[in-house]
């Protein structure tokens, strides 16, 4: 079983958007894929269809149900805050060791695709951040970022944080922001210049993502067993 962790330079940069597109592309392969977003904040129990978890389930062709939401996102909190803050308001916490065990329990799958929460340095509890989660799993990383003003510094800082923990940065995916100071391709070229040899893929949010992800999938081919059985 192989694992790829999808994180971001910050919140609201298109991480779930990219995840859904990636899941749809992987659905065309023979892989049996487990899709997880274990920790969710800002979760409305009355709006599971439109939640990030609901979107990930629909990307797999599955109707969001309570049982399926539990299987993908067991730690859900109402407040739209960092997990440590959101959990504190409910007198709960994200149990770090249980979180790791949950992510590792993927027998029968060829690939586990994990979506983190917020940016790479977001606190999960009083001691651990998303970067600790990544390091403990030893998983290679896809970093999703935007094309908004400020993204260059945020992206390069996030990339340095990932590398500092010894994680393999597979690629950076620049997801087009709704507002951006320059063309998406210009942002991609600048990031590529500083991040080489790490590939940087531009994903146009408004014009479809299939061509960009078709280009991207070979980047994670070493982590995929394409001879595995297709998931039902």
ABEGO torsion letter per residue (X at the ends): XBBBBBBBAEBGAGAAAAAAAAAAAAAABABBBBBBBABBBGBBAAAAAABAAAAAAAAAGBBBBAAAAAAABABBBABBBBAAAAAAAAGBBBBAAAAAAAAABABGBABBBBBBBEBAABBABAABBAAAAAAAAGBBBBBBBBABBGAAAAAAAAAAAAAAAGBBBABBBBBBBABBABBAAAAAAAAAAAAOABBBBBBBAAAEAAAAAAAAAAAAAAABBAABBBBX
